[in-house]
Amino acid sequence: MSRLVIVSNRIADLHSTTQSGGLAVALADAMRKRGGMWMGWSGKTVRALPDDASPHVEDIGKVRVLALPLPEQEFDDYYSGYANSVLWPLFHYRLDLIHYNPAFPEAYHAINRRFARALAPHLREDDLVWVQDYHLIPVGHYLRQLGCRQRLGFFLHIPFPPADLLEASPEHAELVETLLAYDVAGFQTRADVNNMHDYLHHRMGLVPDANGFVESAGRRTFIGNFPIGIDVDAFRKLAADTPGDVAFDQIRHQVLNRKQIIGIDRLDYSKGLPQRVQAIDRLLQQHPEMEGRFSLLQISPPTRCGVKAYDQIRTELERLTGAVNGRWSDFNWTPIRYIHRTVPRDRLASMIRVSDVGFVTPLRDGMNLVAKEFVAAQDPDDPGVLVLSRFAGAAEDLTAAVIVNPYDLDDMARKLHDALVMPLDERRERHEALIEAVRETDIASWFDAFLARLEAPSAHSQTEARL
Ligand code: ADQ
């Protein structure tokens, strides 16, 4: 078995199993079992650093960790700058929120070059290298420049936008070209793959063959979708254990005949949080009889603080929540409970299980693991209802959810009402189809399918085959 080398901006904590992010935990588990090498930013920035700085090397169990410190200013321009103020809004179709500065792409490339230079001397000939996400798109290209002939794969966790939008970036051509340095370029959904194909075809004259390969500069790159998922049984187990105070809250809701809607998202403008709060307001306007009959529990930890668009979305959400609560609350009921911090995973899972509706309404999302966590956590005998935005990648496979358009408040309010009063038979029927889909696209199948593709001989580039 070839050694697997993961490259990501952050390295998951391989010592601990109590982290908050589902994906980081799942990847760390897989690496602990399989063994391999993991390279990422060390979490530390320093004033100045030579271009060929070496990473700190540490063996944790079967995993060799390469932790790279990065220079302060360059890191800021790469991370808060290009990655999160240019690529994130651009790839989430939000051209209006792009904040561009020519220093950003420069730093982005400098950091990607640093990653490649620091990694190359540690690679073995038959390693499988798997680069994660939008922070590190050009790493593969720089590894190739250094003469690396290993099989290289890349997975994009966020959406890939249509060509017309991508072209708003001055660097669109080189971003796509650097993706073609990999043997496998993986995306979340069929829609993302179509967008990539469309760009290749209409902007570069490259047409993928019937097996999904595109050939450019003597290299064949497989382009395909690998929908990410969760560890269904682990999450289900986590959810089944209800802490006393969560159970008490559930009983209180039952006694008062009150349903609980739950929303869980980083406080990000892509998640459609203001629209969600406005939909609650619209529901109460359309159905005054629902006053006191439900509440929304919104859990949104802070994220990317210091980036202007994130500070703005926080202010907007707090203003809207205050306004809607002020308008509808009574002395013994508030329609929205809002928690602005990270919640331990076991607690989060049990809060999801005791909820009647999962309200997942991103304006655009690569996949959205919360939608899958909601399905996994439900009691199959008395399951809650998933209300899901059509613009979440998860909607491609979770077609048995109640699908909404987050830009259409009337549609959201109407369907949220349907979800709150949905009869048990229909809830069970939908849940059966949903849990099947969530199992089919779980984290193990994502991991295995990507690696199988990367290992497949057909994924080898012609250049490599000739050498
Ligand atoms: P995210 O944008 O972070 O991920 P998501 O897929 O929903 O979005 O994953 C968030 C994870 O964090 C979930 O496991 C959730 O339970 C957890 N989480 C959220 N709020 C929390 C809180 N308050 N406390 C504790 N845990 C919390 C990116 C892409 C997604 C893609 C994933 C994986 O934007 O589209 O699905 O990567 O590829």
Boltz pocket constraint, residues with backbone or C-beta under 6 A from the ligand:
constraints:
  - pocket:
      binder: B
      contacts: [[A, 20], [A, 21], [A, 22], [A, 23], [A, 157], [A, 158], [A, 228], [A, 264], [A, 265], [A, 266], [A, 299], [A, 300], [A, 301], [A, 339], [A, 341], [A, 342], [A, 343], [A, 344], [A, 345], [A, 348], [A, 365], [A, 366], [A, 367], [A, 368], [A, 369], [A, 370], [A, 371], [A, 373]]
      max_distance: 6.0
